[in-house]
Amino acid sequence: MIRWEHVQADFGDRWQPRAALAAEWLAGANSVADLGCGSMNLERCLRPEQSYVPVDVARRDERTIILDFNLVPDLVRLPQADACALLGVLEYCYEPSAFLSAVRATYEQVVATFNTSHADESLEMRLGHGWVNHYSHDELLELFAAHGFVAAREHLFEGRRREYLFDHR
């Protein structure tokens, strides 16, 4: 948890392009839950009339709903919204299937990013980032499909980091 308390200082605006794309893809949602909100870049990209719900394992401001996505009991407390963003979250989930079950039960649309695993990279490199799962592009799509989501859009950043818009089937 200490790692996540200093996320704003560590990441700053580096993730602004992914937040801007997520906001573009979620422009039709009245409310967006930012699961793993970190430095809250997404909020600055949403339309002024969209409701923003910040959720993270550490407090970002007085509005932040504190939840640990690795604790199954916390998952039943996901806040209501039309859609959610999972920007830089899934790599750190110990039980991504349980997490996505809760997400599927709560949200109509999901924008997610994921650094997909490739045969030419080392497991040590991925573990060095603190990533606890290592899905390839196809495996990630299969994981979401198993929870009733289909990829409606996809964008590739920097070679391996992908952003997806998932809708219910």
N, C-alpha and C positions, 0 to 999 in steps of 0.2 A: 504494500500500500504506500509506503514511503516513496517509492519510485514515481508514483502517479501524482503525488502532492505537488511536485515541481514541474509539471508538464508544460505550463505556460512559458516558463523561463527556458525550458529545454527546446521547445519546438517553435515558438513564436508564429510567424506568418508563413513558415515553410509549407504548410498544408493548405494554404489559401486556394490554390487551383482546384484541389479536390472538393473543397467546400463550395466553391462557386459552381462547379458542375452538379454537385448534389442539389443545390438550391434550384438550379435551372430545371433539373429533372423532377423536383418536388414542387414546382411552382403552382400546381393545381391543388395541392393539399391546404386545407384551412389551418391545420396544426401539425407540427413536426416535433417528435421526440428525438433529441440528439443523444443517443445511447453511447456513452463514452465521450462526452462532449469536450474533454480536454481544454484547449484554449478558446473554445467556443467560436471558432472562425465561422461556422455555419450560420450562426445567428446574424452576423453582419451581411450575409449574402441573401438572406430570405427577404421576401416582400414585406413592407412595413405592417401590413394587415395580417400576416401569418403569425399564429401563436407559436412560440418557441418554448420547448420544455427541456431544460438541460438535466442530464442524468449522468452520474459518474460515480466511481468508487471513492473519490475525494471531492470535497467542496470546492467549487469554482467561484461561486458567489452565493448570495443568500437564497436564490431560487433553486439551487442545485438539489435534486433528489438523489440521495446517496443510496446506491445499490451496488452489490458485488455480483457481477454476472457469472462468477464461478461458484456461487452459492445457490443451489436450486431453490431453497425457500424464498430467496429474494426475487426470483423470476416471476412469481405470481403477483408481484407488486409493480410490474411495469406500468408506467403511466399511460393513460388513454391519449391517443392522438390519431389523426388520419394516417400518418406515415411516420417512418423512423429512418434515421441515418445511423449506420454502423461504420464509421470512418476510422479505420485503424483499430478495430476491436477484435475481430474474429481470430487473428493470429494468437491472441492471448487467452482465448477461452479454452478451459480444460475440457468442457463438455459442450462442444458447439451444437450437437444435436439437441440436447435439452434446451439450450439457449434459443435455438431457432424454433423449437416447438412453442415456446412462450411468445416469441416474436410473431409467429404465424397466428396465434390465437388473439393477438392484440392489434396488429397493424395490417392495413390493406396493401401498402406499398413499402418497399425497403430499398434504400440505396446503401450499398455496402462496398467497401474497398477490401482488397486482399492482395498481399504479395505472394503470388503463386510460386509454387515450388517447381524447380527444373532439375533435370538430371545432372547438369553441369555445375551445380552449386553444392557446397558442402553443408552437411547438417550442422557442423560447428558454427558456421556463419549465421544460420537461421537461429540456432540456440543462443548465440551471442547477442542477438536482438531481443531475446526473451520470448521468442515465438515458440509456442508449445504444440502447434499443429502445422502440417506441411502439405496442404492440398495442392494438387496441380489444378490447372484451369478446369479441366473436365471433371475432376473429383469435386471441386467446389460447386459447379453447376449441378452435379448429381446430388450433393448434400442439400442444396436448396430445393431441388425438385422433389426429394423425399419428404419435404415439409410443405409441399403444395405451391411452391413458387416457380415461376418461369422467368428467365432473363428476357426483359423487354428491350434493354439497351446495354451496351458495353463500351467502355473506353479504356485504352491502354495508355498508362503514364510510364515514362522512363523504363521501358522494356519489360518489366515484370509486375509492376503494381497496376492492378486493374480496378476499375470502378464499374459497378453493375447497378442497374435498376431492375428490381424484381417485383413482379405483380403476382397476385393469386391466380391460380389456373382457373 
